[in-house]
Amino acid sequence: MQAPDPDYRLALELLSAVVGLMVGSFLATVVLRLPKNLPIVLDRSACPHCGRTLTPIELIPVVSWIVLRRRCRACGGPISAFYPVVELLSALVAVASVHWMPWPGAIVACLAGWCVLVVGGLVIRKWVPGSAGPGAQI
């Protein structure tokens, strides 16, 4: 079997990184809402301190956390590093899956990695002191 074109491979890895960041944003929401029995899909994301609904520009994974300097734009409350950490780990899982696995296996590896990420996030939020608060830093 012939190796894929390097440009094609790079494009696929970049695309998987972007998808991984977006999925990671959702996974962070799952990890935070699931233990509290909050709706995972139906509610919009909001500041954990003031409750203001986040705008679409504030939902851009990692970038918005950096641009807003880890604070809510409305109330100035701290935004946990948990969000960008989960987003970046999710992107890493996606890129690693695409890079090291053949195509059908890459999808399975990616989904499995994301499941492990959610379970790991739930365990950390439950058992690591200080990681469960709304502005908690991990």
C-alpha positions in Angstrom: 0.0 0.0 0.0 1.3 3.4 -1.0 1.8 6.1 1.7 -0.6 9.1 1.4 0.6 12.4 0.0 2.2 14.5 2.8 0.1 17.5 1.9 -3.1 15.4 2.2 -1.9 14.0 5.5 -1.2 17.5 6.9 -4.6 18.8 5.8 -6.3 15.8 7.4 -4.4 16.3 10.6 -5.3 20.0 10.7 -8.9 19.3 10.0 -8.9 16.7 12.8 -7.4 19.2 15.2 -10.1 21.7 14.5 -12.8 19.1 14.9 -11.1 17.9 18.0 -11.2 21.4 19.5 -14.9 21.7 18.8 -15.7 18.2 20.2 -13.5 19.0 23.2 -15.6 22.1 24.0 -18.7 19.8 24.0 -16.9 17.2 26.1 -16.0 19.8 28.7 -19.6 20.7 28.9 -20.6 17.1 29.4 -18.1 16.6 32.2 -19.3 19.7 34.0 -23.1 19.2 33.5 -23.5 15.4 33.8 -22.8 15.2 37.6 -25.2 18.0 38.3 -28.0 16.4 36.1 -28.1 19.6 33.9 -29.2 19.4 30.3 -26.2 18.7 28.1 -27.5 19.8 24.7 -30.6 22.0 25.3 -29.1 24.8 27.4 -26.7 27.4 26.1 -23.3 27.9 27.7 -23.2 30.5 30.4 -20.8 32.1 32.9 -20.7 30.0 36.0 -20.5 33.1 38.1 -23.0 35.6 36.7 -25.1 33.3 34.5 -24.8 35.4 31.4 -25.3 33.4 28.2 -22.0 33.3 26.2 -22.0 34.8 22.7 -20.8 32.7 19.8 -17.4 34.5 19.7 -16.9 33.6 23.4 -17.4 29.9 22.5 -14.4 29.6 20.2 -12.3 26.8 21.8 -9.0 27.9 23.5 -8.8 31.2 21.6 -11.6 32.9 23.5 -10.1 31.7 26.9 -6.8 33.3 25.9 -8.3 36.5 24.5 -10.6 37.0 27.5 -7.6 36.5 29.8 -9.3 33.6 31.6 -12.1 35.9 32.8 -15.8 36.4 32.0 -16.3 39.4 29.8 -19.3 40.6 31.9 -18.5 40.0 35.5 -14.7 39.3 35.4 -15.1 36.0 37.2 -12.3 33.5 36.5 -12.8 30.8 33.8 -11.3 27.5 34.8 -8.3 26.1 32.8 -10.4 22.9 32.7 -12.1 24.1 29.5 -9.0 24.7 27.3 -7.2 21.6 28.8 -10.1 19.3 27.7 -10.3 21.0 24.3 -6.6 20.6 23.7 -6.6 17.0 24.8 -9.5 16.3 22.6 -7.7 17.8 19.6 -4.6 15.8 20.5 -6.7 12.6 20.6 -8.1 13.4 17.1 -4.7 14.2 15.6 -3.0 11.2 17.1 -5.8 8.9 15.9 -5.6 10.2 12.3 -1.8 10.2 12.3 -1.2 6.7 13.6 -4.3 4.7 12.7 -5.5 3.6 9.2 -8.7 5.3 8.2 -11.6 3.2 9.6 -9.6 2.5 12.8 -8.8 6.2 13.3 -12.5 7.0 13.8 -12.9 4.2 16.4 -9.6 5.2 18.1 -10.8 8.8 18.2 -14.2 8.0 19.7 -12.6 5.7 22.2 -10.1 8.4 23.2 -12.9 10.9 23.6 -14.8 8.5 25.9 -11.7 8.0 28.0 -11.3 11.8 28.2 -14.9 12.2 29.5 -14.5 9.5 32.1 -11.1 10.9 33.1 -12.6 14.4 33.4 -15.5 13.1 35.5 -13.0 11.3 37.8 -10.8 14.4 38.2 -13.8 16.7 38.9 -15.0 14.2 41.6 -11.8 13.3 43.3 -9.3 16.1 42.9 -9.8 18.7 45.7 -10.7 22.2 44.4 -11.4 21.1 40.8 -15.2 21.0 41.0 -15.9 24.7 41.6 -17.2 27.0 38.8 -13.9 29.0 38.6 -11.7 26.2 39.9 -8.2 26.0 38.4 -6.8 22.6 37.7 
